[in-house]
Amino acid sequence: MKNKVILAIGVFTMLLIYSCSQGSAVDLGNGYRFDYDPVISRDDAIFGPDENVYAVEGHVTGYNFDSTFIVAEQKPRHVILRDTYRKLNITLPEEDKIFEQSTFRQFWIIDKKQDKRYGPFTKEKFLEKRGELGIDLKL
């Protein structure tokens, strides 16, 4: 009886984990998708048409898209924490605190039809390039 209960709990746990991992991806068209990346960055990212190749790596904090373009706002963990990687004694909670407190953002534009990526941009340069390309999408 005890083994059956343990087995039932195990099956339930596996089903719960599987169901939570499914359906999180958003199809952005032309093979692009917005999804959670648990392996490399532990953040949300935009993947390109080639399976598991980043178009915009994590942490994507906002995006919008139409049939031609994807626009994205990124809080780039690797840029924000670049200086902390040199410190041997910094802890993960300290890194997380630095990352969470940062207001630094970068912006990207992806032309899905030409498979072309523009960025990273400051907000001002992003707005300029968006106007230049005639993109009406807002973040």
Salt bridges, closest charged atoms under 4 A:
ASP35 OD2 - ARG33 NE 3.50
ASP43 OD1 - HIS59 ND1 3.38
ASP43 OD1 - ARG77 NH2 2.85
GLU51 OE2 - ARG33 NH2 3.85
GLU73 OE1 - ARG105 NE 3.87
ASP83 OD1 - ARG86 NH1 3.19
ASP96 OD1 - ARG77 NH1 3.97
GLU132 OE2 - LYS129 NZ 2.92
ASP136 OD1 - LYS138 NZ 3.75
